[in-house]
Amino acid sequence: MRKWRHDAVLHLARYLVEENQLVSAEKVLLEYLNNLSPNRDMKYLHYDLYAKFVYGLLLIKKNDPKGPRQCERIIEIFVEDCGHLNYGNRLNIIYQSTMAQAKKAQ
């Protein structure tokens, strides 16, 4: 049940980023990220990494240069360290799309 809640919250945050509701998205993401503990169970690793990826998307939308680096690093972790090539490819599509939207908005 907890995994479903994490999943729902993170999809909500991503939706808010896509809809340029950046203040609300940041509140949701910071609430999630600030509640991570050092001894967190590894079964939540994918959710936590995805949260950091979505936060990177938020930073891109805010024109923060840390955003692209953060997204690229998370994609790299999923692909190289976790071995999730297909998931990494899907994240890369989202990342590239967000980058294109941010450039278009400038």
Secondary structure by P-SEA (a helix, b strand, c coil): caaaaaaaaaaaaaaaaaacaaaaaaaaaaaaaaaccccccccaaaaaaaaaaaaaaaaaaacccaaaaaaaaaaaaacccccaaaaaaaaaaaaaaaaaaaaaac
